[in-house]
Amino acid sequence: MYAFIWRHLPGNVWVRIAISLVLVLAIVYALFNWIFPWAEPMLPFGDVTVDQGNVQDVQPSGGLPG
């Protein structure tokens, strides 16, 4: 797929690199501005299952045995 895109970009190698960089930046911009905010309410980031345990019940490990 990437070879197909690379072959169809116009210009020499440096122009292709610049166009590729602009395309990647545009995709990242679109993801952070539209796709991630749209998907965030559907993801379970607020469903935390970690329980608040008593800190005194936690025993430090003694390291490696032996």
C-alpha positions as CSV (number, residue, x, y, z in Angstrom):
1,M,0.0,0.0,0.0
2,Y,2.8,2.5,0.9
3,A,4.7,1.7,-2.3
4,F,1.5,2.3,-4.3
5,I,1.1,5.7,-2.6
6,W,4.8,6.5,-3.0
7,R,4.8,5.7,-6.7
8,H,1.8,8.0,-7.3
9,L,3.1,11.0,-5.6
10,P,4.4,13.7,-7.9
11,G,8.0,15.1,-8.0
12,N,11.4,13.9,-7.0
13,V,12.3,12.2,-3.7
14,W,12.5,15.4,-1.6
15,V,9.1,16.6,-2.9
16,R,7.6,13.2,-2.1
17,I,9.0,13.3,1.4
18,A,7.5,16.7,1.9
19,I,4.1,15.7,0.6
20,S,4.2,12.5,2.7
21,L,5.0,14.6,5.8
22,V,2.2,17.0,5.1
23,L,-0.2,14.0,4.6
24,V,0.8,12.4,7.8
25,L,0.4,15.6,9.7
26,A,-3.0,16.2,8.2
27,I,-4.1,12.7,9.2
28,V,-2.9,13.2,12.8
29,Y,-4.6,16.6,12.9
30,A,-7.9,15.0,11.7
31,L,-7.6,12.2,14.2
32,F,-7.1,14.5,17.2
33,N,-9.7,17.1,16.2
34,W,-12.6,14.9,14.9
35,I,-12.1,11.2,15.2
36,F,-10.8,10.9,18.8
37,P,-13.4,13.3,20.3
38,W,-16.2,11.5,18.5
39,A,-15.0,8.1,19.7
40,E,-14.1,9.1,23.3
41,P,-17.7,8.9,24.8
42,M,-18.0,5.3,23.5
43,L,-14.7,4.1,25.1
44,P,-14.8,2.8,28.7
45,F,-12.1,5.2,30.2
46,G,-14.4,6.1,33.1
47,D,-15.2,2.5,34.1
48,V,-12.5,2.0,36.7
49,T,-12.4,-1.4,38.4
50,V,-9.4,-0.8,40.7
51,D,-10.6,-0.8,44.3
52,Q,-9.3,1.6,47.0
53,G,-7.6,-0.9,49.3
54,N,-6.3,-0.2,52.8
55,V,-2.7,1.1,52.4
56,Q,-1.7,-0.7,55.6
57,D,-2.6,-4.1,54.1
58,V,0.0,-3.8,51.5
59,Q,3.3,-5.6,52.4
60,P,6.5,-4.7,50.6
61,S,8.1,-7.6,48.9
62,G,11.4,-8.9,50.3
63,G,13.1,-9.0,46.9
64,L,14.3,-12.2,45.3
65,P,14.4,-15.3,47.4
66,G,17.7,-16.9,48.2
